[in-house]
Amino acid sequence: MTDRLRFGIFMAPFHPAGENPTLAIERDLQLIDHLDRLGWDEAWIGEHHSAGTEIIASPELFIAAAAERTKHIHLGTGVISVAYHNPFMVAERAVQLDHMTRGRFMLGLGPGSLPTDALMLGLDPTETRPLLEEGVDVIMRLLTSDEPVTSHTKAWTITDARLHLRPYSDPLFEVAVPAVASPSGPRLAGRYGLGLLSIGATQSAGFDALGLHWGVMEERAETFSTVADRAKWRLVGLMHIAETREQARRDVEFGIRTWFDYFQKTAAFPQMAVGDGTTVEELIEFVNESGLGSIGTADDAVEQIDRLQKQSGGFGCYMTLAHEWANPEATHRSYELIAQRVFPQFQGQDWSTNNARQRARDHRPELAARNMQAVDDMIAKHERELAAKPSA
């Protein structure tokens, strides 16, 4: 049996500009509810403030609403842009959500991916990563110590700060940071023993980045006497699956061009390189051939994840980057097929049921014969009893 791989989603979210945002956010909440019923392990919700597509401004508010609709799925900020907030308030809200979700909360912290967000707040995009490092240090000290914390930066001032609540989780909910191209995320993860969200590094050409991520984490962990835990390493990729490859390709005609157009022409986020194709066929081929993800069947999804496990050395959770390539019905069906046919391959359930079936197959002729013999024996016994009864 294999170790149990967890499955989750990373929801930015992505919605076409100009669409009704009220209905789009409700659709996001319905998806989380759907995933909870299907047994998905976790969902991470993003924070963005510009560009008209990734429309959730407060992942904490979204998580509070989603927590009321769900029972099991863990909910994380994916991620809070630390440079835009006072880290004391980030820690306070995180602890409150940990209590409100009864330990289902996860805290994701990052620099912010859209330069247009930073500029509106008076920050140069080059400043967000140094602010992230300072902010993570403040947040971790607040969450793990009762000593007062003081920090003064361009973005915030904190003086002798202490939290007045301790986390619900014992000793602490999971904290994670993202990694795309730079080593800033892995450096922080290794230094503080945090989880790592590797985004966009599932492409074949991105395995160098995966190796960099893990190597930096191990070096920092050794330096600061923490643990680089592969169980806390999450790889984020893209998937849409259906019963057949042909159906999956027809499904994504609904919205894949809009998603690619956003990264090709709107989001100033060159680390998420998605090629320059424009036709549906070109975009599908890019996803499948680059290793970015899988548009096809459950077998194709299994092959993609198996490749990632072998080439990365192992990780704890595979997360799909939530999108609306297909309409809501086909999107929900894709997640259902992943839970139904992909989960068991990486969680030991296919091993147990397949082996039980094989054992039954191997012994079927012998057991069928014994079963028929038991029937014949009972018939004979009944006939003997009838013969032994006195005649009327």
Residue, then its C-alpha position, 0 to 999 in steps of 0.5 A: m500500500t502507498d502513503r495516502l496522497r491528499f487532494g485539494i484545489f487552489m482557487a484564485p478564483f478565475h472568472p471572466a471579466g464583465e460577468n455577474p460577480t455575485l453569481a460567480i462568488e456563489r458558484d465558488l461557494q457551491l464548488i467548495d460544498h461539492l468538494d466537501r461532499l466528495g471527500w476532497d481534503e482541502a481548498w485554498i482561496g486567493e486574495h486579489h484586488s485588480a485586473g477584474t478576473e480573480i475577484i475574491a478580495s478577502p479569503e478570510l471572509f470567503i472561508a468563514a462563509a464556506a466553513e458554515r456550508t461544509k463539514h470536513i474539508h480544510l480551508g486555507t488562505g491561498v494566499i494572504s498578501v502579507a505586504y498589504h496588511n498589518p501582520f498582527m491583524v493577519a494573525e488575529r484573524a487566522v486564530q479566530l478562523d481556527h476556532m470558528t472552523r474547529g481546526r479546519f483552517m490553514l494559513g497561506l502567506g505570500p507576497g502578492s502576485l499582481p503588481t497592479d495590487a501593490l501599486m494601488l497601495g503605494l508599494d513597488p512590486t519589488e518591495t513585497r518579498p522583503l515585506l513578506e519575510e518580515g511579516v512572516d517572522v512577526i506572524m510566526r512569533l505572535l502565533t508561537s510565543d507570548e513574548p511581545v513583538t515590535s516591528h516597524t516597516k513602510a507598510w505597518t507599525i506594531t508595538d509590543a504586540r501579543l495575541h490574546l487568544r491561542p489557536y484552537s489547533d494544538p499546537l498550531f494550524e498549518v502555515a504555508v507559503p507559495a513558490v513559483a520561480s524565486p527562492s523566497g518561498p522555499r527560504l521561508a518554508g525551510r526557516y520556519g518549518l512551513g508548508l510549501l505551495s509550488i505553483g506552475a512548476t508541474q511543467s516538464a520544463g519546471f522540474d528544475a524549479l521543483g528541485l530548486h524549491w526542495g533544495v532551498m527548503e532543506e538547506r534552510a531547514e538544516t541551517f535553522s534546525t527545522v524540518a523540511d516535511r514532504a507531507k507539507w509540500r503541495l504541487v499545483g497543476l491544472m486538470h479537466i477530465a471526462e469519461t473520454r478524451e473527446q468529451a474532455r476536449r469538447d468540455v473545455e471549449f467553453g472557457i479555456r481561451t478566456w483563461f489563457d487570454y488572462f495570463q497571456k495579455t492581462a495579468a503581469f505575472p510572467q512566472m505563469a508562462v502559458g505559451d502563445g497559442t490561441t485556438v482551443e486545440e493549441l491550448i489543449e496541446f500546450v496543457n497536455e504536452s508541457g506537463l502543465g496539467s491534463i485534459g483527458t480521462a482519469d487514466d491521463a490524470v493518474e499518469q500525470i500525478d504519477r509522473l510528478q511523484k517520481q520526478s519530484g521525489g514525493f509530495g503530500c498533496y496534489m492541488t488542481l488550480a481551479h478554473e472554469w474551462a468547462n461549464p459548471e456541470a462539466t466542471h463538477r463532473s470532472y471533480e467527481l471523476i477525480a475523486q471517484r477514479v483518481f483518489p483510490q490510485f494514490q490512497g491505497q483504496d484501489w489496492s485493497t479492492n483490486n486485491a480482494r477481487q483478484r483473490a476471489r477470482d483466483h479461487r472462484p472455480e474451487l469455491a463455486a464447486r464447493n458452493m454447488q456441493a453445499v446445495d446438493d448436500m442440502i437437497a439430499k438431506h431434505e430428500r432423506e428426511l422426506a423419505a424417513k417420514p411415516s406415510a399418512 
